[in-house]
Amino acid sequence: MSLLLNGNLVRDQIKTECRPRITRIIAKTGRAPGLAVVLVGDNSASAVYVRNKTKTAEELGIHHEAIVRDASLTTEGLLAIVADLNSRGDIDGILVQLPLPAHIDSQKALLAVAPEKDVDGFHPCNVGLLSTGRPGLRPCTPSGVIEILKRYEIPIAGRNAVVVGRSDIVGKPMAMLLLQENATITVCHSRTRHLAGVCRGAEILVAAIGRTAMITEEYIRPGAVVIDVGMNTVRTREEAERVFDAARLAEFDKRGSLLVGDVQPGAMARLASAYTPVPGGVGPLTIAMLMRNTIEAAERRVGL
C-alpha cells in the first residue's frame, strides 16, 4: 500500500520548530523577524498566495507587511520599493511575488533584493551558494521537498532521482539539493527524448513541469517515490475524465473545478511506494519554508 506523504503534517512540525526561534530573536532584539511581500497587479492566484503567506506570518508572530501596487507601477517604481525595504532594519526578508506584469523587468527586480534578505532564494548570490554547497537561503519549494523526504525517513543517498522540469524556481535547485543529499540526478525537460523511459528509471521522481497530469502510468516505476510539485486547475469535464477516477469525477461535478498536480493521481497512488497528494503535499511546505527562511535571515542579521 502506498504511503501518503502529508505536507500539512510536516508544515505543522516546521511551524512548531519556528516558534522558539522567534522568541529568541525577540529576546535579543526587542522585535520579531520582519517579512515584506510585494504584490504588483491583479493576478488573483498571486493575491491568494500573498494572503496565505501573511496569514501564516501572523499566526507565528512574524512582523509582516504586504505592499500592494496596481499594474501601472513601473520597473523603476518597483526598484525604489525594494531599495527602501533593503535599507529597513525591521525587515529581514523580502519577497517579490511572481509573476509580475509583463512590462516590469522581473530579473532587475529580483536582482535588486539584498541577498541576505532574499527569502525566496532566487538571487544569483544565493543560487551560487546553493550550487557550491555553502550555507545560504534556499528556494522554498525544493527545500520543502527535501524536508518531507527526510521527515518520512525516505532514503535519498545513492538513489536514482529524476527531476522533470528545469525552472530556476523549482527544477534546477531541486536537482542541486538532491545532489547534495548524494542522489544520482537526471534533469528532464521538454526536449528530453524518451521521457517516459527516463522517468521509469527513477527511484525518486519529482514532477515540476507545470502540465496537468502529464506524468501517467507509463512514466512511473513501481515502488518509486513520487513527489508532485505541480498545481493545476481542471475546469472542463473532458479534462476531468482524462485525469480523475469515478469518485473524483463526482467531486468535480459538484464543485465545477478541482486541483491536480503534474502526475495522474490514480497512477501515482497505485504504483508509488510513497507520494505527495495535490493538494496537501508539497504546497503547504512552501509557505512553511518561507517562514523558516525569514527567521534564518533574521538570526544571521542579529548574530544568533
Wavefront OBJ file of the C-alpha trace (Angstrom):
o trace
v 0.000 0.000 0.000
v 1.307 3.442 -0.927
v 2.374 5.845 1.819
v 0.733 9.249 1.506
v 3.251 11.984 2.392
v 1.230 14.521 4.352
v 2.555 18.009 3.711
v 0.171 19.552 6.229
v 1.654 17.412 8.989
v 5.235 18.360 8.089
v 4.220 22.023 7.770
v 2.875 21.980 11.313
v 6.093 20.400 12.593
v 8.158 23.140 10.958
v 5.912 25.873 12.356
v 6.247 24.410 15.852
v 10.042 24.463 15.479
v 9.919 28.095 14.325
v 8.240 29.495 17.439
v 11.132 29.190 19.947
v 13.497 30.668 17.356
v 11.218 33.691 17.020
v 11.137 34.003 20.813
v 14.952 34.074 20.937
v 15.105 36.792 18.301
v 12.589 38.922 20.200
v 14.517 38.393 23.440
v 17.739 39.624 21.841
v 16.427 42.460 19.666
v 13.088 43.503 21.143
v 11.366 42.872 17.824
v 10.030 39.960 15.813
v 11.509 38.900 12.461
v 10.092 41.029 9.646
v 8.800 39.889 6.255
v 7.698 42.175 3.404
v 5.784 40.799 0.424
v 5.452 42.982 -2.673
v 2.463 42.321 -4.939
v 2.043 44.164 -8.250
v -1.040 43.900 -10.450
v -4.290 41.986 -10.086
v -3.307 38.344 -10.535
v -5.915 36.542 -8.426
v -3.738 33.491 -7.734
v -0.889 35.723 -6.561
v -3.255 37.591 -4.272
v -4.303 34.290 -2.677
v -0.661 33.278 -2.197
v 0.148 36.601 -0.557
v -2.828 36.300 1.808
v -1.748 32.811 2.800
v 1.813 33.975 3.447
v 0.773 36.917 5.587
v -1.766 34.755 7.442
v 0.953 32.248 8.375
v 3.305 35.051 9.419
v 0.558 36.489 11.618
v -0.037 33.092 13.199
v 3.645 32.683 14.053
v 4.121 36.229 15.328
v 6.338 37.361 12.462
v 6.009 41.052 11.613
v 4.605 41.193 8.085
v 3.799 43.805 5.505
v 2.034 43.355 2.167
v 2.940 46.163 -0.213
v 0.333 46.140 -2.981
v 0.553 48.266 -6.126
v -1.559 48.251 -9.272
v -0.290 47.138 -12.672
v 0.682 50.689 -13.655
v 3.763 50.500 -11.437
v 6.987 50.816 -13.453
v 10.178 48.841 -13.085
v 11.787 51.937 -11.572
v 8.941 52.259 -9.091
v 9.327 48.647 -8.015
v 13.086 49.041 -7.676
v 12.518 52.050 -5.402
v 10.219 49.974 -3.172
v 12.802 47.188 -2.964
v 15.603 49.667 -2.187
v 13.588 51.076 0.705
v 12.942 47.595 2.093
v 16.628 46.711 1.747
v 17.503 49.680 3.965
v 14.975 48.979 6.718
v 16.262 47.422 9.919
v 12.895 45.922 10.826
v 12.605 43.906 7.604
v 14.645 40.688 7.439
v 13.008 39.081 4.424
v 11.760 40.477 1.126
v 9.636 38.575 -1.374
v 8.601 39.988 -4.745
v 5.581 37.923 -5.760
v 5.808 36.439 -9.263
v 4.583 36.720 -11.937
v 4.971 40.459 -12.366
v 3.142 42.441 -15.073
v 4.771 41.933 -18.475
v 6.184 45.472 -18.709
v 8.183 45.101 -15.476
v 11.702 43.682 -15.728
v 11.435 40.718 -13.344
v 15.153 39.985 -13.432
v 16.023 43.530 -12.387
v 13.523 43.329 -9.560
v 14.871 40.023 -8.235
v 18.474 41.205 -8.549
v 17.627 44.332 -6.574
v 16.692 42.371 -3.446
v 19.609 42.243 -0.991
v 20.874 38.617 -0.988
v 20.716 38.435 2.813
v 17.011 39.346 2.655
v 16.183 37.164 -0.361
v 13.903 34.671 1.415
v 12.781 33.206 -1.926
v 16.386 32.116 -2.584
v 16.265 33.418 -6.175
v 19.154 35.902 -6.116
v 22.243 34.733 -8.071
v 24.322 35.033 -4.895
v 22.088 32.534 -3.112
v 21.930 30.323 -6.196
v 25.728 30.300 -6.211
v 25.864 29.406 -2.519
v 23.467 26.538 -3.169
v 25.397 25.227 -6.150
v 28.656 25.203 -4.185
v 27.151 23.677 -1.049
v 27.627 26.730 1.153
v 25.090 27.981 3.722
v 22.511 30.366 2.302
v 18.812 30.975 1.770
v 17.342 28.140 -0.286
v 14.324 28.229 -2.634
v 11.280 27.321 -0.573
v 9.553 24.636 -2.643
v 12.618 22.430 -3.308
v 13.649 22.815 0.334
v 10.196 21.655 1.351
v 10.572 18.547 -0.796
v 13.809 17.636 0.990
v 12.101 18.194 4.343
v 9.221 15.852 3.567
v 11.576 13.134 2.320
v 13.756 13.368 5.421
v 10.920 13.550 7.925
v 9.322 10.462 6.447
v 12.765 8.794 6.568
v 12.855 8.132 2.844
v 16.451 7.348 1.800
v 17.961 9.758 -0.732
v 21.669 8.908 -0.806
v 22.641 6.598 -3.638
v 19.190 6.579 -5.225
v 18.409 7.482 -8.817
v 16.371 10.697 -8.837
v 14.703 12.216 -11.892
v 13.508 15.830 -11.854
v 11.033 16.676 -14.618
v 11.314 20.414 -15.182
v 14.285 22.785 -15.287
v 12.888 26.063 -13.961
v 15.082 28.370 -11.907
v 12.465 28.298 -9.137
v 11.996 24.531 -8.713
v 13.692 22.216 -11.196
v 17.296 23.406 -11.066
v 17.513 23.991 -7.282
v 15.676 20.711 -6.686
v 18.370 18.877 -8.630
v 21.133 20.629 -6.681
v 19.557 19.858 -3.300
v 19.111 16.196 -4.199
v 22.702 16.065 -5.407
v 23.838 17.471 -2.057
v 21.989 14.579 -0.426
v 24.081 12.216 -2.581
v 21.394 11.138 -5.010
v 22.260 10.494 -8.663
v 20.380 13.125 -10.647
v 18.797 13.310 -14.089
v 17.065 16.555 -15.079
v 14.451 16.247 -17.830
v 12.640 18.903 -19.836
v 10.518 19.448 -22.940
v 13.268 18.243 -25.276
v 14.239 15.115 -23.379
v 13.965 12.100 -25.680
v 12.112 9.012 -24.468
v 10.934 10.912 -21.399
v 8.695 8.132 -20.096
v 11.562 5.662 -20.192
v 13.900 8.035 -18.378
v 11.278 8.624 -15.690
v 10.738 4.888 -15.246
v 14.354 4.632 -14.147
v 13.702 6.904 -11.165
v 13.582 5.660 -7.608
v 12.628 9.221 -6.670
v 10.575 11.058 -9.294
v 9.958 14.800 -8.866
v 7.403 16.266 -11.279
v 7.672 20.028 -11.718
v 6.826 20.531 -15.384
v 3.664 22.613 -14.978
v 1.425 20.436 -17.192
v -1.803 18.945 -15.890
v -1.423 15.216 -15.056
v 1.220 14.804 -17.765
v 3.036 12.066 -15.837
v 0.923 8.961 -16.382
v 1.306 5.279 -15.544
v 3.944 4.648 -18.211
v 6.290 7.165 -16.531
v 6.256 5.645 -13.038
v 8.449 2.794 -11.885
v 6.505 0.511 -9.495
v 7.709 1.261 -5.979
v 9.136 4.677 -6.801
v 8.717 7.677 -4.507
v 6.745 10.285 -6.452
v 6.835 13.963 -5.490
v 4.248 16.034 -7.347
v 5.138 19.732 -7.256
v 2.511 20.737 -9.833
v -0.559 22.803 -9.040
v -3.063 22.966 -11.883
v -6.802 23.581 -12.015
v -9.042 21.231 -14.005
v -12.038 23.220 -15.256
v -13.651 21.105 -18.018
v -15.487 17.788 -17.808
v -13.442 16.438 -20.720
v -10.173 17.071 -18.931
v -11.610 15.760 -15.651
v -12.498 12.463 -17.349
v -8.897 12.134 -18.522
v -7.442 12.835 -15.085
v -9.772 11.519 -12.366
v -11.415 8.282 -11.303
v -15.165 7.980 -10.715
v -15.073 9.265 -7.116
v -13.112 12.381 -8.032
v -15.310 12.921 -11.095
v -18.315 13.121 -8.803
v -16.446 15.686 -6.715
v -15.588 17.626 -9.869
v -19.241 17.654 -10.938
v -20.201 19.033 -7.536
v -17.531 21.748 -7.401
v -17.024 22.609 -11.054
v -13.220 22.519 -10.786
v -10.505 20.599 -8.937
v -6.807 20.967 -8.266
v -4.420 18.387 -9.667
v -0.667 18.162 -9.985
v 1.622 17.191 -12.834
v 1.092 13.471 -12.106
v -2.051 11.498 -12.857
v -3.280 10.914 -9.271
v -4.668 7.404 -9.733
v -1.470 6.100 -11.316
v 0.623 7.743 -8.606
v -1.382 6.222 -5.758
v -1.438 2.811 -7.418
v 2.238 2.482 -8.385
v 4.266 4.617 -5.960
v 5.621 3.327 -2.665
v 5.142 6.862 -1.312
v 3.734 10.028 -2.877
v 2.621 13.591 -2.236
v -1.036 14.362 -2.940
v -2.311 17.522 -4.614
v -3.496 19.446 -2.710
v -1.966 18.756 0.697
v 1.509 17.606 -0.323
v 4.295 19.974 -1.316
v 2.133 23.110 -1.371
v 1.816 23.649 2.395
v 5.581 23.296 2.803
v 6.421 26.208 0.510
v 4.997 28.784 2.919
v 6.444 26.990 5.955
v 9.910 27.129 4.404
v 9.400 30.821 3.595
v 8.760 31.465 7.282
v 11.831 29.443 8.232
v 13.941 31.384 5.721
v 12.699 34.666 7.216
v 13.674 33.508 10.699
v 17.071 32.313 9.443
v 17.690 35.666 7.749
v 16.817 37.474 10.990
v 19.088 35.188 13.042
v 22.020 35.891 10.759
v 21.443 39.652 10.873
v 21.401 39.710 14.682
v 24.173 37.179 15.233
v 22.192 34.235 16.574
l 1 2 3 4 5 6 7 8 9 10 11 12 13 14 15 16 17 18 19 20 21 22 23 24 25 26 27 28 29 30 31 32 33 34 35 36 37 38 39 40 41 42 43 44 45 46 47 48 49 50 51 52 53 54 55 56 57 58 59 60 61 62 63 64 65 66 67 68 69 70 71 72 73 74 75 76 77 78 79 80 81 82 83 84 85 86 87 88 89 90 91 92 93 94 95 96 97 98 99 100 101 102 103 104 105 106 107 108 109 110 111 112 113 114 115 116 117 118 119 120 121 122 123 124 125 126 127 128 129 130 131 132 133 134 135 136 137 138 139 140 141 142 143 144 145 146 147 148 149 150 151 152 153 154 155 156 157 158 159 160 161 162 163 164 165 166 167 168 169 170 171 172 173 174 175 176 177 178 179 180 181 182 183 184 185 186 187 188 189 190 191 192 193 194 195 196 197 198 199 200 201 202 203 204 205 206 207 208 209 210 211 212 213 214 215 216 217 218 219 220 221 222 223 224 225 226 227 228 229 230 231 232 233 234 235 236 237 238 239 240 241 242 243 244 245 246 247 248 249 250 251 252 253 254 255 256 257 258 259 260 261 262 263 264 265 266 267 268 269 270 271 272 273 274 275 276 277 278 279 280 281 282 283 284 285 286 287 288 289 290 291 292 293 294 295 296 297 298 299 300 301 302 303 304
